[in-house]
Amino acid sequence: MDYLIARFVHILLIAAWFGMTISGKQRAQWFARENLAKAAPPEIYLRKASVAGSLIGLGVIASGFWLIHLLGGFDAVPWSISLGFAASLAIVLIGALMIGRNWKKLATRRAAGAPQAELEAIAKQVGLWERAVQLLWLVALVSMVFRFEL
């Protein structure tokens, strides 16, 4: 029963975490193009997205550890589970270092009144990193669902 609960929680968190990346490029472009006078302060949006992404990402990693523990530890699971786990850790790093940094840069440059072209270039960088994360999601999904063994 613990395994089913852990797997349900893990899949639910993965869906939420992946869902955050689907519209990342569009959200960044919208944020870059939106009239600053009409919008809420950028810090509020960034704080909410950062906290949600961090909590969900940590939940995915924790539930993954829980599942691996229930299956007997890293020595007992196929190498593909470890590959998917490594891809998830890479997603966390890219999210924290590259996507988060570019979002902060976008917010500060926008608040400073940077030209539209510069803001859209930063938004494009956010979108490129979101696509890289989606490729890593594909690696994690395929490796964990199909559990390759050599």
N, CA, C and O of each residue as an XYZ file, in Angstrom:
600
protein
N       0.816     -1.194      0.000
C       0.000      0.000      0.000
C       0.862      1.261      0.000
O       0.538      2.236     -0.678
N       1.974      1.243      0.769
C       2.871      2.399      0.787
C       3.408      2.693     -0.608
O       3.539      3.853     -0.998
N       3.716      1.642     -1.353
C       4.246      1.827     -2.705
C       3.224      2.535     -3.585
O       3.586      3.439     -4.337
N       1.967      2.147     -3.507
C       0.935      2.782     -4.334
C       0.738      4.247     -3.959
O       0.564      5.097     -4.833
N       0.764      4.538     -2.683
C       0.630      5.928     -2.231
C       1.826      6.748     -2.703
O       1.660      7.852     -3.223
N       3.023      6.213     -2.523
C       4.234      6.916     -2.948
C       4.225      7.155     -4.457
O       4.592      8.233     -4.925
N       3.815      6.165     -5.193
C       3.783      6.302     -6.657
C       2.736      7.325     -7.090
O       2.985      8.113     -8.002
N       1.568      7.322     -6.446
C       0.528      8.293     -6.762
C       1.015      9.719     -6.483
O       0.851     10.611     -7.315
N       1.615      9.925     -5.306
C       2.128     11.253     -4.935
C       3.209     11.679     -5.919
O       3.231     12.828     -6.361
N       4.100     10.762     -6.259
C       5.202     11.050     -7.180
C       4.661     11.472     -8.553
O       5.105     12.478     -9.107
N       3.736     10.734     -9.088
C       3.172     11.046    -10.411
C       2.403     12.362    -10.381
O       2.487     13.150    -11.323
N       1.670     12.602     -9.328
C       0.924     13.858     -9.190
C       1.878     15.059     -9.167
O       1.641     16.059     -9.845
N       2.944     14.954     -8.392
C       3.916     16.047     -8.324
C       4.652     16.227     -9.653
O       4.920     17.354    -10.071
N       4.972     15.126    -10.305
C       5.636     15.215    -11.618
C       4.750     15.955    -12.608
O       5.227     16.814    -13.349
N       3.483     15.631    -12.626
C       2.554     16.299    -13.554
C       2.511     17.798    -13.283
O       2.521     18.597    -14.220
N       2.464     18.181    -12.024
C       2.441     19.605    -11.679
C       3.751     20.285    -12.071
O       3.746     21.398    -12.598
N       4.863     19.619    -11.813
C       6.182     20.193    -12.120
C       6.364     20.340    -13.622
O       6.827     21.376    -14.100
N       6.002     19.307    -14.359
C       6.108     19.385    -15.821
C       5.177     20.456    -16.366
O       5.534     21.181    -17.295
N       3.985     20.556    -15.789
C       3.031     21.561    -16.239
C       3.564     22.974    -16.134
O       3.184     23.843    -16.919
N       4.437     23.212    -15.174
C       5.024     24.541    -15.033
C       5.931     24.890    -16.207
O       6.146     26.069    -16.487
N       6.467     23.881    -16.899
C       7.389     24.150    -18.010
C       6.681     24.323    -19.345
O       7.245     24.898    -20.276
N       5.464     23.835    -19.447
C       4.781     23.842    -20.741
C       4.599     25.253    -21.286
O       4.832     25.498    -22.470
N       4.193     26.162    -20.447
C       3.935     27.521    -20.931
C       5.024     28.503    -20.504
O       4.795     29.713    -20.508
N       6.189     28.010    -20.142
C       7.261     28.881    -19.655
C       7.677     29.952    -20.640
O       7.834     31.115    -20.268
N       7.857     29.573    -21.884
C       8.274     30.545    -22.894
C       7.188     31.597    -23.108
O       7.484     32.788    -23.196
N       5.944     31.162    -23.191
C       4.850     32.101    -23.407
C       4.687     33.041    -22.206
O       4.436     34.232    -22.386
N       4.825     32.518    -20.993
C       4.716     33.369    -19.804
C       5.834     34.411    -19.778
O       5.606     35.567    -19.424
N       7.041     33.992    -20.155
C       8.164     34.928    -20.173
C       7.945     36.019    -21.216
O       8.222     37.191    -20.960
N       7.447     35.635    -22.394
C       7.187     36.634    -23.436
C       6.067     37.582    -23.004
O       6.155     38.790    -23.225
N       5.034     37.047    -22.399
C       3.946     37.884    -21.903
C       4.468     38.855    -20.858
O       4.137     40.041    -20.877
N       5.281     38.346    -19.950
C       5.859     39.164    -18.882
C       6.731     40.276    -19.466
O       6.736     41.396    -18.956
N       7.467     39.967    -20.532
C       8.340     40.955    -21.174
C       7.532     42.017    -21.910
O       7.960     43.168    -21.986
N       6.384     41.657    -22.447
C       5.593     42.573    -23.272
C       4.513     43.323    -22.507
O       3.997     44.327    -22.997
N       4.165     42.855    -21.322
C       3.065     43.456    -20.574
C       3.414     44.882    -20.150
O       4.565     45.189    -19.839
N       2.431     45.718    -20.143
C       2.592     47.102    -19.716
C       2.929     47.122    -18.229
O       2.157     46.624    -17.409
N       4.051     47.681    -17.888
C       4.521     47.677    -16.501
C       3.564     48.398    -15.567
O       3.433     48.018    -14.404
N       2.897     49.428    -16.055
C       1.969     50.186    -15.207
C       0.742     49.359    -14.817
O       0.158     49.587    -13.758
N       0.349     48.404    -15.660
C      -0.844     47.596    -15.396
C      -0.550     46.377    -14.529
O      -1.449     45.845    -13.878
N       0.673     45.945    -14.518
C       1.017     44.665    -13.897
C       1.295     44.797    -12.406
O       1.594     45.876    -11.894
N       1.186     43.665    -11.736
C       1.631     43.586    -10.347
C       3.152     43.677    -10.354
O       3.776     43.391    -11.377
N       3.751     44.060     -9.261
C       5.211     44.119     -9.220
C       5.831     42.764     -9.607
O       5.354     41.720     -9.163
N       6.877     42.778    -10.424
C       7.493     41.521    -10.886
C       7.940     40.605     -9.753
O       7.921     39.383     -9.896
N       8.343     41.194     -8.625
C       8.841     40.380     -7.519
C       7.768     39.439     -6.978
O       8.071     38.321     -6.562
N       6.531     39.887     -6.985
C       5.436     39.045     -6.485
C       5.276     37.812     -7.372
O       5.179     36.691     -6.874
N       5.249     38.024     -8.677
C       5.109     36.907     -9.608
C       6.285     35.945     -9.470
O       6.100     34.730     -9.397
N       7.493     36.498     -9.434
C       8.689     35.655     -9.357
C       8.728     34.867     -8.049
O       9.106     33.696     -8.042
N       8.344     35.493     -6.962
C       8.351     34.802     -5.677
C       7.378     33.636     -5.682
O       7.708     32.543     -5.222
N       6.172     33.869     -6.205
C       5.170     32.801     -6.253
C       5.645     31.644     -7.125
O       5.554     30.484     -6.720
N       6.154     31.952     -8.326
C       6.618     30.898     -9.235
C       7.820     30.167     -8.654
O       7.927     28.947     -8.781
N       8.709     30.891     -8.027
C       9.910     30.289     -7.456
C       9.566     29.362     -6.296
O      10.085     28.249     -6.215
N       8.706     29.809     -5.414
C       8.321     28.980     -4.259
C       7.575     27.732     -4.729
O       7.853     26.627     -4.264
N       6.631     27.911     -5.650
C       5.867     26.758     -6.145
C       6.786     25.761     -6.842
O       6.717     24.562     -6.572
N       7.645     26.246     -7.735
C       8.558     25.348     -8.445
C       9.508     24.629     -7.511
O       9.762     23.436     -7.671
N      10.034     25.355     -6.532
C      10.965     24.743     -5.579
C      10.287     23.677     -4.731
O      10.822     22.581     -4.562
N       9.118     23.993     -4.202
C       8.418     23.019     -3.356
C       8.003     21.782     -4.139
O       8.165     20.657     -3.665
N       7.468     21.991     -5.336
C       7.046     20.845     -6.143
C       8.260     20.021     -6.556
O       8.226     18.792     -6.485
N       9.334     20.686     -6.986
C      10.554     19.967     -7.378
C      11.132     19.153     -6.236
O      11.525     18.002     -6.427
N      11.188     19.743     -5.050
C      11.680     19.005     -3.884
C      10.751     17.849     -3.530
O      11.201     16.794     -3.081
N       9.456     18.055     -3.733
C       8.498     16.974     -3.504
C       8.709     15.808     -4.452
O       8.594     14.648     -4.057
N       9.021     16.122     -5.717
C       9.300     15.066     -6.704
C      10.550     14.283     -6.295
O      10.552     13.052     -6.316
N      11.601     14.998     -5.927
C      12.849     14.332     -5.516
C      12.612     13.490     -4.257
O      13.067     12.349     -4.178
N      11.904     14.052     -3.277
C      11.639     13.310     -2.030
C      10.784     12.081     -2.280
O      11.068     11.009     -1.744
N       9.734     12.222     -3.093
C       8.889     11.053     -3.365
C       9.648     10.024     -4.201
O       9.401      8.824     -4.082
N      10.569     10.490     -5.047
C      11.420      9.558     -5.798
C      12.332      8.763     -4.867
O      12.491      7.553     -5.024
N      12.928      9.452     -3.899
C      13.732      8.763     -2.880
C      12.886      7.754     -2.124
O      13.331      6.640     -1.851
N      11.680      8.143     -1.791
C      10.767      7.256     -1.063
C      10.488      6.000     -1.886
O      10.541      4.888     -1.362
N      10.196      6.175     -3.155
C       9.945      5.018     -4.026
C      11.178      4.127     -4.144
O      11.075      2.902     -4.068
N      12.344      4.746     -4.332
C      13.578      3.956     -4.449
C      13.823      3.189     -3.156
O      14.230      2.027     -3.189
N      13.578      3.831     -2.023
C      13.717      3.152     -0.731
C      12.761      1.959     -0.634
O      13.154      0.879     -0.193
N      11.510      2.156     -1.047
C      10.525      1.067     -0.982
C      10.884     -0.095     -1.905
O      10.505     -1.238     -1.650
N      11.613      0.201     -2.974
C      12.027     -0.850     -3.912
C      13.342     -1.521     -3.506
O      13.787     -2.455     -4.174
N      13.964     -1.061     -2.428
C      15.178     -1.718     -1.945
C      16.436     -0.885     -2.075
O      17.527     -1.400     -1.830
N      16.332      0.362     -2.446
C      17.501      1.239     -2.556
C      18.046      1.304     -3.973
O      17.567      0.615     -4.874
N      19.055      2.144     -4.152
C      19.625      2.347     -5.491
C      20.243      1.072     -6.066
O      20.245      0.878     -7.281
N      20.766      0.206     -5.200
C      21.364     -1.047     -5.684
C      20.316     -2.017     -6.224
O      20.632     -2.885     -7.037
N      19.081     -1.873     -5.777
C      18.033     -2.822     -6.169
C      17.234     -2.364     -7.393
O      16.490     -3.158     -7.969
N      17.371     -1.114     -7.795
C      16.578     -0.617     -8.931
C      17.419     -0.664    -10.206
O      18.646     -0.597    -10.136
N      16.778     -0.777    -11.366
C      17.514     -0.776    -12.629
C      18.257      0.541    -12.838
O      17.900      1.568    -12.261
N      19.295      0.493    -13.671
C      20.095      1.689    -13.936
C      19.255      2.819    -14.531
O      19.581      3.995    -14.365
N      18.184      2.460    -15.218
C      17.364      3.496    -15.845
C      16.639      4.357    -14.809
O      16.355      5.527    -15.066
N      16.340      3.787    -13.647
C      15.736      4.576    -12.576
C      16.762      5.604    -12.085
O      16.416      6.759    -11.833
N      18.006      5.187    -11.952
C      19.062      6.119    -11.550
C      19.270      7.206    -12.607
O      19.531      8.361    -12.268
N      19.155      6.839    -13.875
C      19.267      7.818    -14.955
C      18.136      8.846    -14.857
O      18.370     10.048    -14.980
N      16.926      8.371    -14.638
C      15.798      9.283    -14.485
C      15.947     10.176    -13.268
O      15.582     11.351    -13.299
N      16.483      9.617    -12.200
C      16.724     10.407    -10.995
C      17.763     11.489    -11.272
O      17.605     12.631    -10.841
N      18.828     11.127    -11.993
C      19.856     12.111    -12.353
C      19.277     13.202    -13.254
O      19.622     14.374    -13.106
N      18.403     12.824    -14.184
C      17.753     13.817    -15.043
C      16.897     14.761    -14.207
O      16.842     15.957    -14.490
N      16.236     14.243    -13.192
C      15.429     15.087    -12.307
C      16.297     16.071    -11.532
O      15.921     17.230    -11.357
N      17.450     15.615    -11.071
C      18.373     16.518    -10.382
C      18.882     17.601    -11.337
O      19.039     18.756    -10.941
N      19.139     17.227    -12.595
C      19.561     18.217    -13.595
C      18.459     19.246    -13.835
O      18.740     20.429    -14.025
N      17.220     18.800    -13.825
C      16.084     19.714    -13.988
C      16.057     20.719    -12.836
O      15.823     21.907    -13.056
N      16.294     20.251    -11.624
C      16.323     21.142    -10.462
C      17.424     22.180    -10.634
O      17.200     23.367    -10.398
N      18.604     21.744    -11.040
C      19.728     22.667    -11.209
C      19.464     23.690    -12.310
O      19.718     24.880    -12.125
N      18.962     23.237    -13.443
C      18.663     24.164    -14.538
C      17.581     25.147    -14.114
O      17.662     26.338    -14.416
N      16.573     24.649    -13.417
C      15.513     25.530    -12.950
C      16.026     26.589    -11.994
O      15.665     27.761    -12.101
N      16.863     26.176    -11.063
C      17.369     27.120    -10.063
C      18.403     28.073    -10.649
O      18.364     29.277    -10.394
N      19.312     27.537    -11.423
C      20.420     28.356    -11.903
C      20.110     29.134    -13.175
O      20.368     30.336    -13.234
N      19.574     28.488    -14.173
C      19.421     29.138    -15.474
C      18.051     29.801    -15.643
O      17.968     30.974    -16.005
N      17.002     29.067    -15.386
C      15.661     29.635    -15.575
C      15.400     30.709    -14.527
O      14.944     31.805    -14.855
N      15.683     30.400    -13.286
C      15.477     31.383    -12.217
C      16.300     32.642    -12.413
O      15.806     33.752    -12.214
N      17.559     32.470    -12.806
C      18.433     33.624    -13.033
C      17.912     34.498    -14.176
O      17.923     35.725    -14.079
N      17.459     33.862    -15.254
C      16.938     34.638    -16.381
C      15.624     35.333    -16.038
O      15.384     36.446    -16.505
N      14.766     34.700    -15.231
C      13.533     35.352    -14.800
C      13.855     36.579    -13.946
O      13.233     37.628    -14.112
N      14.811     36.455    -13.043
C      15.200     37.597    -12.211
C      15.777     38.718    -13.069
O      15.482     39.893    -12.851
N      16.593     38.346    -14.036
C      17.162     39.338    -14.947
C      16.057     40.029    -15.740
O      16.090     41.244    -15.932
N      15.085     39.254    -16.197
C      13.961     39.822    -16.938
C      13.191     40.815    -16.065
O      12.828     41.896    -16.528
N      12.945     40.454    -14.818
C      12.196     41.333    -13.923
C      12.965     42.613    -13.618
O      12.390     43.701    -13.635
N      14.251     42.491    -13.342
C      15.025     43.694    -13.007
C      15.211     44.595    -14.222
O      15.139     45.818    -14.099
N      15.447     44.013    -15.382
C      15.613     44.834    -16.598
C      14.292     45.497    -16.976
O      14.269     46.641    -17.429
N      13.208     44.778    -16.790
C      11.890     45.349    -17.090
C      11.586     46.504    -16.147
O      11.103     47.549    -16.581
N      11.866     46.323    -14.857
C      11.625     47.380    -13.871
C      12.510     48.597    -14.137
O      12.143     49.725    -13.809
N      13.692     48.355    -14.743
C      14.614     49.457    -15.051
C      14.249     50.162    -16.357
O      14.879     51.154    -16.723
N      13.233     49.653    -17.060
C      12.799     50.290    -18.303
C      13.624     49.916    -19.515
O      13.801     50.727    -20.424
N      14.127     48.699    -19.536
C      14.943     48.235    -20.672
C      14.112     48.217    -21.957
O      12.887     48.103    -21.901
N      14.772     48.328    -23.111
C      14.050     48.276    -24.382
C      13.342     46.931    -24.582
O      13.784     45.900    -24.074
N      12.258     46.962    -25.315
C      11.448     45.772    -25.570
C      12.266     44.641    -26.191
O      12.080     43.477    -25.834
N      13.160     44.968    -27.106
C      13.970     43.938    -27.776
C      14.848     43.192    -26.776
O      15.017     41.978    -26.884
N      15.403     43.907    -25.812
C      16.241     43.266    -24.797
C      15.404     42.339    -23.908
O      15.820     41.226    -23.585
N      14.232     42.813    -23.524
C      13.348     41.995    -22.685
C      12.925     40.725    -23.413
O      12.888     39.648    -22.819
N      12.605     40.851    -24.698
C      12.190     39.673    -25.459
C      13.347     38.704    -25.670
O      13.126     37.495    -25.751
N      14.571     39.207    -25.760
C      15.733     38.320    -25.878
C      15.924     37.512    -24.593
O      16.245     36.325    -24.641
N      15.726     38.157    -23.455
C      15.828     37.443    -22.173
C      14.704     36.415    -22.065
O      14.923     35.298    -21.597
N      13.507     36.792    -22.496
C      12.376     35.861    -22.473
C      12.654     34.656    -23.366
O      12.261     33.534    -23.045
N      13.327     34.888    -24.477
C      13.687     33.786    -25.377
C      14.650     32.821    -24.680
O      14.544     31.606    -24.849
N      15.580     33.357    -23.904
C      16.499     32.507    -23.140
C      15.744     31.637    -22.143
O      16.053     30.456    -21.983
N      14.762     32.217    -21.481
C      13.918     31.436    -20.560
C      13.277     30.285    -21.322
O      13.275     29.147    -20.853
N      12.731     30.585    -22.501
C      12.080     29.562    -23.307
C      13.029     28.455    -23.745
O      12.651     27.284    -23.762
N      14.257     28.816    -24.098
C      15.241     27.799    -24.503
C      15.580     26.865    -23.343
O      15.688     25.653    -23.531
N      15.746     27.423    -22.155
C      16.032     26.581    -20.994
C      14.829     25.724    -20.622
O      14.986     24.592    -20.164
N      13.625     26.263    -20.820
C      12.414     25.461    -20.572
C      12.374     24.261    -21.527
O      11.984     23.165    -21.126
N      12.770     24.461    -22.768
C      12.799     23.351    -23.740
C      13.836     22.310    -23.341
O      13.600     21.110    -23.483
N      14.985     22.763    -22.841
C      16.009     21.822    -22.365
C      15.464     20.985    -21.210
O      15.714     19.782    -21.127
N      14.727     21.630    -20.333
C      14.107     20.920    -19.206
C      13.104     19.893    -19.721
O      13.027     18.781    -19.200
N      12.342     20.261    -20.738
C      11.366     19.317    -21.294
C      12.050     18.105    -21.919
O      11.526     16.995    -21.832
N      13.204     18.294    -22.541
C      13.955     17.143    -23.066
C      14.423     16.245    -21.925
O      14.365     15.020    -22.030
N      14.878     16.845    -20.857
C      15.267     16.045    -19.689
C      14.072     15.325    -19.085
O      14.206     14.209    -18.583
N      12.899     15.958    -19.129
C      11.680     15.287    -18.669
C      11.410     14.053    -19.503
O      11.011     13.013    -18.977
N      11.626     14.167    -20.795
C      11.417     13.019    -21.676
C      12.375     11.882    -21.322
O      11.980     10.717    -21.286
N      13.630     12.227    -21.064
C      14.614     11.219    -20.648
C      14.163     10.555    -19.345
O      14.181      9.329    -19.228
N      13.761     11.366    -18.377
C      13.333     10.820    -17.093
C      12.096      9.941    -17.251
O      12.019      8.854    -16.678
N      11.152     10.409    -18.017
C       9.907      9.654    -18.208
C      10.166      8.306    -18.869
O       9.719      7.272    -18.375
N      10.882      8.318    -19.975
C      11.140      7.070    -20.704
C      11.963      6.113    -19.846
O      11.671      4.919    -19.786
N      12.991      6.639    -19.182
C      13.858      5.741    -18.410
C      13.155      5.162    -17.192
O      13.425      4.024    -16.809
N      12.270      5.913    -16.584
C      11.606      5.411    -15.381
C      10.389      4.555    -15.691
O      10.113      3.590    -14.978
N       9.668      4.891    -16.734
C       8.477      4.122    -17.060
C       8.845      2.756    -17.634
O       8.246      1.742    -17.278
N       9.826      2.741    -18.518
C      10.155      1.481    -19.185
C      11.226      0.679    -18.471
O      11.432     -0.487    -18.804
N      11.911      1.261    -17.504
C      12.865      0.556    -16.642
C      13.764     -0.416    -17.392
O      13.671     -1.631    -17.217
N      14.612      0.123    -18.208
C      15.540     -0.688    -18.996
C      16.505     -1.430    -18.084
O      16.976     -0.896    -17.080
N      16.784     -2.649    -18.450
C      17.803     -3.422    -17.723
C      18.747     -4.031    -18.734
O      18.323     -4.535    -19.774
N      20.019     -3.984    -18.426
C      21.039     -4.583    -19.306
C      21.600     -5.823    -18.701
O      22.468     -6.462    -19.296
